[in-house]
Amino acid sequence: MARHAAYWQPLIDSGQMVIFGPVLDGTGSWGLGVAEAEDEEELRAFAAGDPAVTTGTAQVEIGKMLSGFVRPG
C-alpha cells in the first residue's frame, strides 16, 4: 500500500487531489480519493498504472461529480 500511496503523491502535492485515504467499515477497508481533473480519460489512464491495480491487489472506480459543496475555511 505504500507504493500505492506514493503513486498518487504527485496529485496530492499539486493540489489536484482533494482528499485521499483509507476508509474503514464493517466489510473491511477500502480507499477514497477525490481529485480534480480536466480530462477523465487521462485520470483513468493514470489510475490504471497504480501499483495496487497492476498487481491485482485493488481496483479503481471513477465517477464524475457534477457539483458539490465545500465547508468554508
Backbone as XML, in Angstrom:
<?xml version="1.0"?>
<chain id="A" units="angstrom">
  <residue number="1" name="MET">
    <atom name="N" x="0.821" y="-1.198" z="0.000"/>
    <atom name="CA" x="0.000" y="0.000" z="0.000"/>
    <atom name="C" x="0.863" y="1.260" z="0.000"/>
  </residue>
  <residue number="2" name="ALA">
    <atom name="N" x="2.098" y="1.144" z="0.490"/>
    <atom name="CA" x="2.991" y="2.305" z="0.464"/>
    <atom name="C" x="3.267" y="2.735" z="-0.977"/>
  </residue>
  <residue number="3" name="ARG">
    <atom name="N" x="3.464" y="1.762" z="-1.874"/>
    <atom name="CA" x="3.688" y="2.094" z="-3.292"/>
    <atom name="C" x="2.430" y="2.728" z="-3.895"/>
  </residue>
  <residue number="4" name="HIS">
    <atom name="N" x="1.284" y="2.251" z="-3.483"/>
    <atom name="CA" x="0.008" y="2.805" z="-3.941"/>
    <atom name="C" x="-0.105" y="4.276" z="-3.531"/>
  </residue>
  <residue number="5" name="ALA">
    <atom name="N" x="0.143" y="4.566" z="-2.263"/>
    <atom name="CA" x="0.051" y="5.951" z="-1.771"/>
    <atom name="C" x="1.091" y="6.839" z="-2.459"/>
  </residue>
  <residue number="6" name="ALA">
    <atom name="N" x="2.302" y="6.325" z="-2.619"/>
    <atom name="CA" x="3.370" y="7.103" z="-3.266"/>
    <atom name="C" x="3.015" y="7.414" z="-4.719"/>
  </residue>
  <residue number="7" name="TYR">
    <atom name="N" x="2.328" y="6.501" z="-5.377"/>
    <atom name="CA" x="1.945" y="6.702" z="-6.774"/>
    <atom name="C" x="1.046" y="7.924" z="-6.928"/>
  </residue>
  <residue number="8" name="TRP">
    <atom name="N" x="0.152" y="8.130" z="-5.954"/>
    <atom name="CA" x="-0.798" y="9.237" z="-6.020"/>
    <atom name="C" x="-0.231" y="10.532" z="-5.436"/>
  </residue>
  <residue number="9" name="GLN">
    <atom name="N" x="0.946" y="10.480" z="-4.830"/>
    <atom name="CA" x="1.540" y="11.646" z="-4.168"/>
    <atom name="C" x="1.671" y="12.864" z="-5.082"/>
  </residue>
  <residue number="10" name="PRO">
    <atom name="N" x="2.048" y="12.719" z="-6.349"/>
    <atom name="CA" x="2.125" y="13.911" z="-7.206"/>
    <atom name="C" x="0.799" y="14.672" z="-7.314"/>
  </residue>
  <residue number="11" name="LEU">
    <atom name="N" x="-0.320" y="13.954" z="-7.332"/>
    <atom name="CA" x="-1.614" y="14.638" z="-7.387"/>
    <atom name="C" x="-1.926" y="15.318" z="-6.062"/>
  </residue>
  <residue number="12" name="ILE">
    <atom name="N" x="-1.483" y="14.715" z="-4.963"/>
    <atom name="CA" x="-1.650" y="15.327" z="-3.651"/>
    <atom name="C" x="-0.811" y="16.599" z="-3.575"/>
  </residue>
  <residue number="13" name="ASP">
    <atom name="N" x="0.455" y="16.498" z="-3.978"/>
    <atom name="CA" x="1.378" y="17.631" z="-3.921"/>
    <atom name="C" x="0.920" y="18.792" z="-4.792"/>
  </residue>
  <residue number="14" name="SER">
    <atom name="N" x="0.331" y="18.488" z="-5.938"/>
    <atom name="CA" x="-0.113" y="19.545" z="-6.857"/>
    <atom name="C" x="-1.412" y="20.199" z="-6.422"/>
  </residue>
  <residue number="15" name="GLY">
    <atom name="N" x="-2.108" y="19.585" z="-5.447"/>
    <atom name="CA" x="-3.401" y="20.109" z="-5.028"/>
    <atom name="C" x="-4.553" y="19.573" z="-5.852"/>
  </residue>
  <residue number="16" name="GLN">
    <atom name="N" x="-4.266" y="18.744" z="-6.850"/>
    <atom name="CA" x="-5.315" y="18.162" z="-7.684"/>
    <atom name="C" x="-6.138" y="17.147" z="-6.891"/>
  </residue>
  <residue number="17" name="MET">
    <atom name="N" x="-5.484" y="16.460" z="-5.916"/>
    <atom name="CA" x="-6.183" y="15.506" z="-5.076"/>
    <atom name="C" x="-6.758" y="16.267" z="-3.886"/>
  </residue>
  <residue number="18" name="VAL">
    <atom name="N" x="-8.069" y="16.260" z="-3.761"/>
    <atom name="CA" x="-8.757" y="17.000" z="-2.700"/>
    <atom name="C" x="-8.677" y="16.240" z="-1.380"/>
  </residue>
  <residue number="19" name="ILE">
    <atom name="N" x="-8.892" y="14.934" z="-1.440"/>
    <atom name="CA" x="-8.799" y="14.070" z="-0.257"/>
    <atom name="C" x="-8.385" y="12.681" z="-0.726"/>
  </residue>
  <residue number="20" name="PHE">
    <atom name="N" x="-7.614" y="11.995" z="0.119"/>
    <atom name="CA" x="-7.107" y="10.673" z="-0.253"/>
    <atom name="C" x="-6.790" y="9.908" z="1.021"/>
  </residue>
  <residue number="21" name="GLY">
    <atom name="N" x="-7.344" y="8.725" z="1.169"/>
    <atom name="CA" x="-7.004" y="7.940" z="2.340"/>
    <atom name="C" x="-7.887" y="6.727" z="2.526"/>
  </residue>
  <residue number="22" name="PRO">
    <atom name="N" x="-7.552" y="5.915" z="3.530"/>
    <atom name="CA" x="-8.300" y="4.692" z="3.789"/>
    <atom name="C" x="-9.622" y="4.966" z="4.497"/>
  </residue>
  <residue number="23" name="VAL">
    <atom name="N" x="-10.579" y="4.098" z="4.227"/>
    <atom name="CA" x="-11.889" y="4.142" z="4.866"/>
    <atom name="C" x="-12.111" y="2.773" z="5.503"/>
  </residue>
  <residue number="24" name="LEU">
    <atom name="N" x="-12.483" y="2.761" z="6.769"/>
    <atom name="CA" x="-12.748" y="1.503" z="7.464"/>
    <atom name="C" x="-14.247" y="1.350" z="7.674"/>
  </residue>
  <residue number="25" name="ASP">
    <atom name="N" x="-14.761" y="0.190" z="7.358"/>
    <atom name="CA" x="-16.163" y="-0.090" z="7.652"/>
    <atom name="C" x="-16.299" y="-1.563" z="8.029"/>
  </residue>
  <residue number="26" name="GLY">
    <atom name="N" x="-17.514" y="-2.014" z="8.271"/>
    <atom name="CA" x="-17.750" y="-3.369" z="8.736"/>
    <atom name="C" x="-17.347" y="-4.457" z="7.755"/>
  </residue>
  <residue number="27" name="THR">
    <atom name="N" x="-17.188" y="-4.122" z="6.487"/>
    <atom name="CA" x="-16.828" y="-5.117" z="5.476"/>
    <atom name="C" x="-15.335" y="-5.205" z="5.245"/>
  </residue>
  <residue number="28" name="GLY">
    <atom name="N" x="-14.568" y="-4.320" z="5.844"/>
    <atom name="CA" x="-13.128" y="-4.293" z="5.620"/>
    <atom name="C" x="-12.666" y="-2.879" z="5.345"/>
  </residue>
  <residue number="29" name="SER">
    <atom name="N" x="-11.574" y="-2.765" z="4.660"/>
    <atom name="CA" x="-11.064" y="-1.431" z="4.358"/>
    <atom name="C" x="-11.030" y="-1.208" z="2.854"/>
  </residue>
  <residue number="30" name="TRP">
    <atom name="N" x="-11.164" y="0.026" z="2.494"/>
    <atom name="CA" x="-11.068" y="0.470" z="1.108"/>
    <atom name="C" x="-10.626" y="1.917" z="1.142"/>
  </residue>
  <residue number="31" name="GLY">
    <atom name="N" x="-10.278" y="2.473" z="0.018"/>
    <atom name="CA" x="-9.792" y="3.846" z="-0.003"/>
    <atom name="C" x="-10.699" y="4.756" z="-0.804"/>
  </residue>
  <residue number="32" name="LEU">
    <atom name="N" x="-10.568" y="6.034" z="-0.508"/>
    <atom name="CA" x="-11.338" y="7.062" z="-1.202"/>
    <atom name="C" x="-10.393" y="8.164" z="-1.632"/>
  </residue>
  <residue number="33" name="GLY">
    <atom name="N" x="-10.507" y="8.549" z="-2.861"/>
    <atom name="CA" x="-9.762" y="9.697" z="-3.364"/>
    <atom name="C" x="-10.709" y="10.584" z="-4.144"/>
  </residue>
  <residue number="34" name="VAL">
    <atom name="N" x="-10.614" y="11.866" z="-3.937"/>
    <atom name="CA" x="-11.395" y="12.837" z="-4.698"/>
    <atom name="C" x="-10.387" y="13.756" z="-5.361"/>
  </residue>
  <residue number="35" name="ALA">
    <atom name="N" x="-10.397" y="13.739" z="-6.684"/>
    <atom name="CA" x="-9.421" y="14.519" z="-7.445"/>
    <atom name="C" x="-10.133" y="15.420" z="-8.442"/>
  </residue>
  <residue number="36" name="GLU">
    <atom name="N" x="-9.531" y="16.570" z="-8.695"/>
    <atom name="CA" x="-9.996" y="17.455" z="-9.762"/>
    <atom name="C" x="-9.253" y="17.063" z="-11.032"/>
  </residue>
  <residue number="37" name="ALA">
    <atom name="N" x="-9.991" y="16.943" z="-12.126"/>
    <atom name="CA" x="-9.371" y="16.559" z="-13.392"/>
    <atom name="C" x="-10.082" y="17.236" z="-14.548"/>
  </residue>
  <residue number="38" name="GLU">
    <atom name="N" x="-9.318" y="17.729" z="-15.469"/>
    <atom name="CA" x="-9.873" y="18.309" z="-16.694"/>
    <atom name="C" x="-10.219" y="17.210" z="-17.693"/>
  </residue>
  <residue number="39" name="ASP">
    <atom name="N" x="-9.475" y="16.111" z="-17.638"/>
    <atom name="CA" x="-9.601" y="15.055" z="-18.628"/>
    <atom name="C" x="-9.828" y="13.716" z="-17.925"/>
  </residue>
  <residue number="40" name="GLU">
    <atom name="N" x="-11.049" y="13.195" z="-18.006"/>
    <atom name="CA" x="-11.393" y="11.953" z="-17.323"/>
    <atom name="C" x="-10.563" y="10.779" z="-17.845"/>
  </residue>
  <residue number="41" name="GLU">
    <atom name="N" x="-10.335" y="10.728" z="-19.147"/>
    <atom name="CA" x="-9.562" y="9.622" z="-19.716"/>
    <atom name="C" x="-8.113" y="9.647" z="-19.220"/>
  </residue>
  <residue number="42" name="GLU">
    <atom name="N" x="-7.559" y="10.833" z="-19.064"/>
    <atom name="CA" x="-6.201" y="10.955" z="-18.531"/>
    <atom name="C" x="-6.150" y="10.441" z="-17.093"/>
  </residue>
  <residue number="43" name="LEU">
    <atom name="N" x="-7.154" y="10.772" z="-16.299"/>
    <atom name="CA" x="-7.226" y="10.288" z="-14.918"/>
    <atom name="C" x="-7.402" y="8.772" z="-14.891"/>
  </residue>
  <residue number="44" name="ARG">
    <atom name="N" x="-8.222" y="8.238" z="-15.775"/>
    <atom name="CA" x="-8.413" y="6.785" z="-15.853"/>
    <atom name="C" x="-7.110" y="6.083" z="-16.226"/>
  </residue>
  <residue number="45" name="ALA">
    <atom name="N" x="-6.380" y="6.643" z="-17.173"/>
    <atom name="CA" x="-5.100" y="6.044" z="-17.587"/>
    <atom name="C" x="-4.101" y="6.084" z="-16.437"/>
  </residue>
  <residue number="46" name="PHE">
    <atom name="N" x="-4.064" y="7.195" z="-15.703"/>
    <atom name="CA" x="-3.178" y="7.309" z="-14.556"/>
    <atom name="C" x="-3.551" y="6.259" z="-13.512"/>
  </residue>
  <residue number="47" name="ALA">
    <atom name="N" x="-4.833" y="6.129" z="-13.198"/>
    <atom name="CA" x="-5.305" y="5.174" z="-12.200"/>
    <atom name="C" x="-4.971" y="3.744" z="-12.605"/>
  </residue>
  <residue number="48" name="ALA">
    <atom name="N" x="-5.019" y="3.450" z="-13.892"/>
    <atom name="CA" x="-4.722" y="2.100" z="-14.373"/>
    <atom name="C" x="-3.264" y="1.720" z="-14.110"/>
  </residue>
  <residue number="49" name="GLY">
    <atom name="N" x="-2.384" y="2.705" z="-13.966"/>
    <atom name="CA" x="-0.978" y="2.447" z="-13.688"/>
    <atom name="C" x="-0.646" y="2.324" z="-12.217"/>
  </residue>
  <residue number="50" name="ASP">
    <atom name="N" x="-1.639" y="2.493" z="-11.349"/>
    <atom name="CA" x="-1.447" y="2.391" z="-9.899"/>
    <atom name="C" x="-0.914" y="0.992" z="-9.569"/>
  </residue>
  <residue number="51" name="PRO">
    <atom name="N" x="0.177" y="0.882" z="-8.794"/>
    <atom name="CA" x="0.720" y="-0.431" z="-8.454"/>
    <atom name="C" x="-0.292" y="-1.364" z="-7.786"/>
  </residue>
  <residue number="52" name="ALA">
    <atom name="N" x="-1.222" y="-0.828" z="-7.022"/>
    <atom name="CA" x="-2.251" y="-1.676" z="-6.407"/>
    <atom name="C" x="-3.164" y="-2.271" z="-7.475"/>
  </residue>
  <residue number="53" name="VAL">
    <atom name="N" x="-3.337" y="-1.563" z="-8.576"/>
    <atom name="CA" x="-4.159" y="-2.048" z="-9.681"/>
    <atom name="C" x="-3.366" y="-3.031" z="-10.538"/>
  </residue>
  <residue number="54" name="THR">
    <atom name="N" x="-2.145" y="-2.659" z="-10.897"/>
    <atom name="CA" x="-1.361" y="-3.503" z="-11.793"/>
    <atom name="C" x="-0.981" y="-4.840" z="-11.167"/>
  </residue>
  <residue number="55" name="THR">
    <atom name="N" x="-0.931" y="-4.913" z="-9.834"/>
    <atom name="CA" x="-0.626" y="-6.179" z="-9.163"/>
    <atom name="C" x="-1.885" y="-6.977" z="-8.837"/>
  </residue>
  <residue number="56" name="GLY">
    <atom name="N" x="-3.065" y="-6.421" z="-9.117"/>
    <atom name="CA" x="-4.311" y="-7.114" z="-8.846"/>
    <atom name="C" x="-4.760" y="-7.024" z="-7.395"/>
  </residue>
  <residue number="57" name="THR">
    <atom name="N" x="-4.102" y="-6.172" z="-6.606"/>
    <atom name="CA" x="-4.455" y="-6.007" z="-5.198"/>
    <atom name="C" x="-5.749" y="-5.223" z="-5.033"/>
  </residue>
  <residue number="58" name="ALA">
    <atom name="N" x="-5.997" y="-4.297" z="-5.941"/>
    <atom name="CA" x="-7.158" y="-3.417" z="-5.828"/>
    <atom name="C" x="-7.655" y="-3.044" z="-7.217"/>
  </residue>
  <residue number="59" name="GLN">
    <atom name="N" x="-8.817" y="-2.454" z="-7.246"/>
    <atom name="CA" x="-9.342" y="-1.886" z="-8.481"/>
    <atom name="C" x="-9.770" y="-0.456" z="-8.201"/>
  </residue>
  <residue number="60" name="VAL">
    <atom name="N" x="-9.788" y="0.347" z="-9.220"/>
    <atom name="CA" x="-10.172" y="1.744" z="-9.076"/>
    <atom name="C" x="-11.484" y="1.953" z="-9.816"/>
  </residue>
  <residue number="61" name="GLU">
    <atom name="N" x="-12.409" y="2.606" z="-9.143"/>
    <atom name="CA" x="-13.662" y="3.007" z="-9.767"/>
    <atom name="C" x="-13.668" y="4.522" z="-9.833"/>
  </residue>
  <residue number="62" name="ILE">
    <atom name="N" x="-14.009" y="5.055" z="-10.981"/>
    <atom name="CA" x="-14.019" y="6.510" z="-11.159"/>
    <atom name="C" x="-15.434" y="6.946" z="-11.495"/>
  </residue>
  <residue number="63" name="GLY">
    <atom name="N" x="-15.901" y="7.944" z="-10.785"/>
    <atom name="CA" x="-17.202" y="8.537" z="-11.045"/>
    <atom name="C" x="-17.047" y="10.041" z="-11.192"/>
  </residue>
  <residue number="64" name="LYS">
    <atom name="N" x="-17.949" y="10.636" z="-11.882"/>
    <atom name="CA" x="-17.898" y="12.082" z="-12.113"/>
    <atom name="C" x="-18.858" y="12.778" z="-11.159"/>
  </residue>
  <residue number="65" name="MET">
    <atom name="N" x="-18.355" y="13.782" z="-10.471"/>
    <atom name="CA" x="-19.176" y="14.581" z="-9.571"/>
    <atom name="C" x="-19.489" y="15.899" z="-10.292"/>
  </residue>
  <residue number="66" name="LEU">
    <atom name="N" x="-20.753" y="16.159" z="-10.504"/>
    <atom name="CA" x="-21.132" y="17.331" z="-11.287"/>
    <atom name="C" x="-21.045" y="18.632" z="-10.502"/>
  </residue>
  <residue number="67" name="SER">
    <atom name="N" x="-21.316" y="18.556" z="-9.210"/>
    <atom name="CA" x="-21.193" y="19.738" z="-8.370"/>
    <atom name="C" x="-21.070" y="19.263" z="-6.933"/>
  </residue>
  <residue number="68" name="GLY">
    <atom name="N" x="-20.737" y="20.172" z="-6.048"/>
    <atom name="CA" x="-20.605" y="19.792" z="-4.649"/>
    <atom name="C" x="-20.447" y="21.016" z="-3.764"/>
  </residue>
  <residue number="69" name="PHE">
    <atom name="N" x="-20.293" y="20.760" z="-2.501"/>
    <atom name="CA" x="-20.148" y="21.816" z="-1.527"/>
    <atom name="C" x="-18.908" y="21.554" z="-0.697"/>
  </residue>
  <residue number="70" name="VAL">
    <atom name="N" x="-18.207" y="22.604" z="-0.353"/>
    <atom name="CA" x="-17.022" y="22.526" z="0.497"/>
    <atom name="C" x="-17.272" y="23.451" z="1.677"/>
  </residue>
  <residue number="71" name="ARG">
    <atom name="N" x="-16.979" y="22.946" z="2.876"/>
    <atom name="CA" x="-17.210" y="23.795" z="4.043"/>
    <atom name="C" x="-16.264" y="24.999" z="3.977"/>
  </residue>
  <residue number="72" name="PRO">
    <atom name="N" x="-16.704" y="26.125" z="4.465"/>
    <atom name="CA" x="-15.868" y="27.334" z="4.441"/>
    <atom name="C" x="-14.610" y="27.139" z="5.282"/>
  </residue>
  <residue number="73" name="GLY">
    <atom name="N" x="-13.506" y="27.711" z="4.805"/>
    <atom name="CA" x="-12.214" y="27.609" z="5.502"/>
    <atom name="C" x="-12.183" y="28.494" z="6.657"/>
  </residue>
</chain>
